Amino acid sequence: MATIQLEGVSRRYGQHTVLEGLNLTVNHGECFTLLGPSGCGKTVLLRLIAGFEDPTSGSIRIGDDLVADAATGVTVPPDSRDLGVVFQEYAVWPHMSVFDNVGYPLKLAGVPKEERVSRVMETIALVNLHGLEKRLPSELSGGQQQRVALARALVGKPSLMLLDEPLSNLDANLREEMRFEIKELQHKLDITVMYVTHDQEIALAISDRIAVMDGKGAIRQIGSPEDIFEKPVDSFMFNFMGVANFLQVRREGSGFFVGQGGQPVPWDKPQGDAVAWVAAFRPSDVIIRRDGAGLKGIVKRASFLGPYMDYLVEIDGTHLRTSVDTHEAIMRDLMFTDGEPCIVDLREKHWFDAQSLGEVGA
């Protein structure tokens, strides 16, 4: 069982603290993603689990095995942790064929030749490289080289796979193809996958659960992709998980007004004592029209982007973005131009205390 348990894990380099008192549990058989901005400590955490670095404090368990414990000095070497690792750089040996690259870990482990050949060919077929086993890396595409690295990590039949930004060097089409292949492999082999990325789209597409880290190395929220996207715990989370609109709202007495103007908020009001609020919502939550109920605004910028129209709208000194399918815009007379008045309504929104916006860029 490849569960992962981190208790009070910290990692410091001199006076610089990357991770502090981190607790985390990853269940067997799930695809768990560490998502966060560059430099937040995702890769450091992965290296601690892999055994390439030791925690400054705290302990790490993989299954029933204690693999690292700063208090007692326990540290199990990487090759004894029953895991495979794939890094952003493919790290395939250029002078070795696909077969030799994939089989190298088995050769080091002293696996008999007949068994080694069988397992290598089985794994090569598993990652859709059958027929390419004699080629050198220079004769392969980027996606094929990444499959070689994936096969090399899988050939030892680990119960845990650690993937550190393995798709970032691929073009968009290959990234999409490979992310679905990784998810399929995870289910087929019944292994635990911990995936590190800064790409929200990949995280949402492949994960059973996601842990979002902020720039200080703290975990802000753990949950399913749906919960992370639809139920953010704070404004940092809402902003990090996609294009976000923040409509400024102020309280005056018992009333709530938008921006610097006098238009009252036409929706359900925020609950709390704060004087300044923001209504947070996605561009897809905006309903824009020429008349009817809602807030009066001005289209400051109208951009034709082929499949859709992109609008920047000002409402009493505060701005929001939305888009409308071009065919729908033509049929419903929603082809606005710069400077035209409009009406804005919302399908969904989240209320946040305006003071929390200072953390959005953290």
C-alpha positions as CSV (number, residue, x, y, z in Angstrom):
1,M,0.0,0.0,0.0
2,A,1.7,3.2,-1.2
3,T,0.1,5.7,1.2
4,I,2.3,8.7,2.0
5,Q,2.2,10.4,5.4
6,L,4.1,13.6,6.2
7,E,4.1,14.8,9.8
8,G,5.5,18.1,10.8
9,V,7.9,18.1,7.8
10,S,10.2,21.2,7.5
11,R,13.1,21.9,5.2
12,R,15.5,24.7,5.8
13,Y,18.7,25.7,4.0
14,G,20.7,27.8,6.4
15,Q,18.4,30.7,7.4
16,H,16.0,30.1,4.5
17,T,12.9,28.1,5.3
18,V,11.2,26.4,2.3
19,L,8.7,24.2,4.1
20,E,7.6,24.5,7.7
21,G,5.6,22.0,9.8
22,L,3.9,20.5,6.8
23,N,1.3,17.7,7.4
24,L,-0.1,15.7,4.4
25,T,-1.6,12.3,3.7
26,V,-1.8,10.8,0.2
27,N,-4.0,7.8,-0.1
28,H,-3.0,4.6,-1.9
29,G,-4.1,4.5,-5.6
30,E,-4.9,8.2,-6.0
31,C,-3.4,10.7,-8.3
32,F,-2.5,13.5,-6.0
33,T,-1.2,16.8,-7.4
34,L,0.9,19.4,-5.7
35,L,0.0,22.7,-7.4
36,G,1.5,26.0,-6.8
37,P,3.5,28.9,-8.2
38,S,7.2,28.5,-9.2
39,G,9.5,28.5,-6.1
40,C,6.9,27.5,-3.6
41,G,8.6,24.3,-2.5
42,K,6.7,21.7,-4.6
43,T,9.9,20.1,-6.0
44,V,11.6,20.2,-2.6
45,L,8.7,18.3,-1.1
46,L,8.9,15.7,-3.9
47,R,12.6,15.3,-3.3
48,L,12.1,14.7,0.4
49,I,9.6,11.9,-0.4
50,A,11.9,10.4,-3.0
51,G,14.9,10.5,-0.5
52,F,17.1,12.8,-2.5
53,E,17.0,15.2,0.5
54,D,16.3,14.8,4.2
55,P,13.8,16.8,6.2
56,T,15.2,19.3,8.7
57,S,12.4,18.2,11.1
58,G,9.4,15.8,10.9
59,S,8.9,12.4,9.5
60,I,7.8,10.7,6.3
61,R,6.2,7.3,5.9
62,I,5.5,5.4,2.6
63,G,3.0,2.6,3.4
64,D,4.0,1.1,6.7
65,D,7.7,2.1,6.4
66,L,9.2,5.0,8.1
67,V,11.6,6.3,5.4
68,A,12.7,9.6,7.0
69,D,12.7,10.9,10.5
70,A,14.8,13.9,11.5
71,A,14.5,13.2,15.2
72,T,16.0,9.7,15.0
73,G,18.2,10.2,11.9
74,V,16.3,7.5,10.0
75,T,16.8,7.9,6.2
76,V,16.0,5.1,3.7
77,P,17.8,5.6,0.4
78,P,15.8,6.3,-2.7
79,D,16.3,2.9,-4.3
80,S,14.8,1.2,-1.3
81,R,11.5,3.3,-1.2
82,D,9.7,1.3,-3.9
83,L,9.1,4.4,-6.1
84,G,9.8,5.7,-9.6
85,V,10.6,9.3,-10.4
86,V,10.2,11.3,-13.7
87,F,11.6,14.7,-13.9
88,Q,11.0,17.7,-16.2
89,E,14.2,17.0,-18.0
90,Y,13.8,13.6,-19.6
91,A,17.3,12.5,-18.5
92,V,17.4,9.7,-21.1
93,W,20.9,8.6,-22.0
94,P,21.6,9.7,-25.5
95,H,24.0,6.8,-26.3
96,M,21.6,4.1,-25.2
97,S,18.7,2.7,-27.2
98,V,15.1,2.9,-25.9
99,F,15.5,-0.7,-24.7
100,D,18.7,-0.1,-22.8
101,N,17.4,3.1,-21.3
102,V,14.3,1.4,-20.0
103,G,16.1,-1.7,-18.8
104,Y,19.0,0.1,-17.0
105,P,17.4,0.1,-13.5
106,L,16.8,-3.7,-13.8
107,K,20.4,-4.2,-15.0
108,L,21.7,-2.3,-12.0
109,A,19.5,-4.4,-9.7
110,G,20.9,-7.6,-11.2
111,V,17.7,-8.9,-12.7
112,P,18.5,-12.0,-14.9
113,K,18.6,-11.2,-18.6
114,E,15.6,-13.3,-19.7
115,E,13.4,-11.7,-17.1
116,R,14.8,-8.3,-17.8
117,V,14.0,-8.6,-21.6
118,S,10.5,-9.6,-20.8
119,R,9.8,-6.8,-18.3
120,V,11.4,-4.2,-20.6
121,M,9.3,-5.2,-23.6
122,E,6.2,-5.3,-21.5
123,T,6.8,-1.8,-20.2
124,I,7.7,-0.4,-23.6
125,A,4.4,-1.7,-24.9
126,L,2.6,-0.2,-21.9
127,V,3.7,3.3,-22.8
128,N,3.0,2.8,-26.5
129,L,6.6,2.6,-27.7
130,H,6.4,-0.9,-29.2
131,G,8.6,-1.2,-32.3
132,L,10.8,1.7,-31.2
133,E,13.0,-0.2,-28.8
134,K,16.1,-0.1,-31.0
135,R,16.0,3.6,-31.6
136,L,18.3,6.2,-30.0
137,P,16.7,9.2,-28.1
138,S,17.9,11.5,-31.0
139,E,15.6,9.6,-33.3
140,L,12.5,10.2,-31.1
141,S,10.1,13.1,-30.6
142,G,9.9,14.9,-27.3
143,G,6.7,13.0,-26.4
144,Q,8.4,9.7,-27.2
145,Q,11.4,10.6,-25.1
146,Q,9.1,11.4,-22.2
147,R,7.5,8.0,-22.6
148,V,11.0,6.4,-22.3
149,A,11.6,8.2,-19.0
150,L,8.1,7.1,-17.9
151,A,8.8,3.5,-18.9
152,R,12.2,3.5,-17.1
153,A,10.4,4.7,-13.9
154,L,7.7,2.0,-14.3
155,V,9.9,-1.0,-15.2
156,G,10.7,-1.7,-11.6
157,K,7.0,-2.0,-10.8
158,P,6.9,0.6,-8.1
159,S,3.9,1.2,-6.0
160,L,4.5,5.0,-6.0
161,M,5.3,7.3,-8.9
162,L,6.6,10.8,-8.4
163,L,6.3,13.1,-11.4
164,D,7.9,16.6,-11.4
165,E,6.6,18.8,-14.2
166,P,7.1,16.0,-16.7
167,L,5.1,17.6,-19.5
168,S,6.2,21.2,-19.3
169,N,8.7,20.8,-22.2
170,L,6.1,19.4,-24.6
171,D,3.9,21.4,-26.9
172,A,0.2,21.8,-26.1
173,N,-1.1,18.9,-28.1
174,L,1.4,16.5,-26.7
175,R,0.8,17.7,-23.1
176,E,-2.9,17.0,-23.5
177,E,-2.2,13.5,-25.0
178,M,0.3,12.6,-22.3
179,R,-1.7,13.7,-19.3
180,F,-4.5,11.3,-20.3
181,E,-2.0,8.5,-20.8
182,I,-0.6,9.1,-17.3
183,K,-4.0,8.9,-15.8
184,E,-4.8,5.8,-17.7
185,L,-1.6,4.1,-16.6
186,Q,-2.3,5.0,-13.0
187,H,-5.7,3.2,-13.1
188,K,-4.3,0.3,-15.1
189,L,-1.4,-0.3,-12.7
190,D,-3.2,0.6,-9.5
191,I,-0.3,2.8,-8.3
192,T,-0.2,6.0,-6.3
193,V,0.9,9.0,-8.3
194,M,2.1,12.3,-6.8
195,Y,2.3,14.9,-9.6
196,V,4.0,18.3,-9.2
197,T,3.0,21.2,-11.5
198,H,2.2,24.9,-11.7
199,D,-0.3,24.2,-14.5
200,Q,-3.9,24.5,-13.2
201,E,-5.4,22.9,-16.3
202,I,-3.2,19.7,-16.0
203,A,-4.0,19.5,-12.2
204,L,-7.7,19.7,-12.8
205,A,-7.6,17.2,-15.6
206,I,-5.7,14.3,-14.0
207,S,-6.1,14.6,-10.2
208,D,-8.3,12.8,-7.7
209,R,-7.2,15.4,-5.1
210,I,-5.1,18.6,-5.3
211,A,-3.1,20.4,-2.7
212,V,-2.5,24.1,-3.6
213,M,0.6,25.7,-2.1
214,D,1.2,29.4,-1.8
215,G,4.5,31.3,-2.4
216,K,5.5,30.7,1.2
217,G,5.3,26.9,0.9
218,A,2.1,26.6,3.0
219,I,-0.8,24.4,1.8
220,R,-3.9,26.6,1.4
221,Q,-6.5,24.0,0.4
222,I,-6.7,20.3,-0.3
223,G,-9.7,18.8,-2.1
224,S,-11.1,17.3,-5.3
225,P,-10.7,19.3,-8.5
226,E,-14.3,20.4,-8.3
227,D,-14.0,21.6,-4.7
228,I,-10.7,23.5,-5.5
229,F,-12.3,25.3,-8.4
230,E,-15.8,25.8,-7.2
231,K,-15.3,26.2,-3.5
232,P,-12.2,28.2,-2.9
233,V,-11.4,28.9,0.8
234,D,-10.0,32.4,0.2
235,S,-9.3,35.0,-2.5
236,F,-5.8,33.6,-3.1
237,M,-7.3,30.3,-4.1
238,F,-10.0,31.9,-6.3
239,N,-7.4,34.0,-8.1
240,F,-4.9,31.2,-8.5
241,M,-7.3,28.8,-10.1
242,G,-8.1,30.8,-13.2
243,V,-9.0,34.2,-14.6
244,A,-10.7,36.0,-11.8
245,N,-12.9,39.1,-11.5
246,F,-13.0,41.0,-8.2
247,L,-15.8,43.6,-8.0
248,Q,-15.2,46.1,-5.2
249,V,-18.1,46.6,-2.9
250,R,-18.4,48.9,0.1
251,R,-20.8,49.0,3.0
252,E,-22.6,52.2,4.0
253,G,-24.9,51.7,6.9
254,S,-27.1,48.8,6.0
255,G,-26.5,49.2,2.2
256,F,-23.9,47.7,-0.1
257,F,-22.7,49.7,-3.1
258,V,-20.5,48.9,-6.1
259,G,-17.1,50.6,-6.6
260,Q,-17.2,54.4,-6.1
261,G,-20.7,54.9,-7.3
262,G,-24.2,54.7,-5.9
263,Q,-25.5,51.5,-7.5
264,P,-26.7,49.1,-4.8
265,V,-25.6,45.5,-5.0
266,P,-28.6,43.6,-6.6
267,W,-27.6,40.2,-5.3
268,D,-27.4,38.4,-2.0
269,K,-25.3,40.4,0.4
270,P,-22.1,39.3,2.1
271,Q,-22.3,38.0,5.7
272,G,-19.9,39.6,8.1
273,D,-18.9,42.9,9.7
274,A,-16.3,44.1,7.2
275,V,-16.8,47.5,5.6
276,A,-15.1,46.6,2.3
277,W,-15.9,43.5,0.3
278,V,-15.2,42.0,-3.1
279,A,-17.5,39.8,-5.2
280,A,-15.3,37.3,-6.9
281,F,-16.5,35.5,-10.0
282,R,-15.2,34.0,-13.3
283,P,-15.7,35.6,-16.7
284,S,-18.1,32.7,-17.5
285,D,-20.3,33.7,-14.5
286,V,-21.0,37.1,-16.1
287,I,-24.3,37.8,-18.0
288,I,-23.9,40.8,-20.2
289,R,-26.9,42.4,-22.0
290,R,-28.2,45.7,-23.3
291,D,-31.1,46.2,-20.8
292,G,-32.9,44.6,-17.9
293,A,-32.0,44.0,-14.3
294,G,-28.4,44.2,-13.1
295,L,-25.6,46.8,-12.8
296,K,-25.1,49.5,-15.3
297,G,-21.6,49.5,-16.9
298,I,-19.6,50.7,-19.9
299,V,-17.8,48.5,-22.3
300,K,-14.2,49.9,-22.2
301,R,-12.7,47.4,-24.6
302,A,-14.4,45.1,-27.1
303,S,-12.1,42.5,-28.7
304,F,-13.1,40.1,-31.5
305,L,-11.1,36.9,-30.9
306,G,-12.7,34.7,-33.6
307,P,-14.8,32.1,-31.6
308,Y,-15.8,34.7,-29.0
309,M,-16.0,38.3,-28.1
310,D,-13.9,39.4,-25.1
311,Y,-15.2,42.5,-23.1
312,L,-13.6,44.7,-20.5
313,V,-16.4,46.4,-18.6
314,E,-16.2,49.3,-16.1
315,I,-18.8,49.6,-13.3
316,D,-18.4,52.7,-11.2
317,G,-14.6,52.6,-11.2
318,T,-14.1,48.9,-10.9
319,H,-13.5,46.5,-13.9
320,L,-14.4,43.0,-14.9
321,R,-13.8,40.8,-17.9
322,T,-16.3,38.5,-19.7
323,S,-16.7,36.8,-23.0
324,V,-19.6,35.8,-25.3
325,D,-19.6,33.2,-28.0
326,T,-19.5,35.1,-31.3
327,H,-22.5,33.3,-32.8
328,E,-24.5,34.0,-29.6
329,A,-23.4,37.6,-29.6
330,I,-24.6,38.1,-33.2
331,M,-27.9,36.3,-32.7
332,R,-28.7,38.2,-29.4
333,D,-27.4,41.6,-30.4
334,L,-24.5,41.4,-28.0
335,M,-21.8,42.7,-30.4
336,F,-20.8,45.7,-28.3
337,T,-18.2,48.3,-29.3
338,D,-15.9,50.4,-27.2
339,G,-17.8,53.0,-25.1
340,E,-21.3,51.4,-25.3
341,P,-23.4,51.1,-22.2
342,C,-24.4,47.6,-21.0
343,I,-26.1,45.7,-18.1
344,V,-24.2,43.2,-16.1
345,D,-25.6,40.4,-13.9
346,L,-23.9,37.3,-12.3
347,R,-24.7,33.6,-12.3
348,E,-22.4,32.8,-9.4
349,K,-20.2,34.7,-7.0
350,H,-18.0,34.3,-3.9
351,W,-17.8,37.0,-1.2
352,F,-14.4,37.8,0.3
353,D,-13.4,40.4,2.9
354,A,-11.4,43.0,0.8
355,Q,-8.5,42.8,3.2
356,S,-7.8,39.3,2.1
357,L,-7.0,40.6,-1.4
358,G,-3.5,41.5,-0.2
359,E,-2.7,37.8,-0.2
360,V,-3.7,37.2,-3.8
361,G,-0.2,37.8,-5.1
362,A,1.5,35.7,-2.3
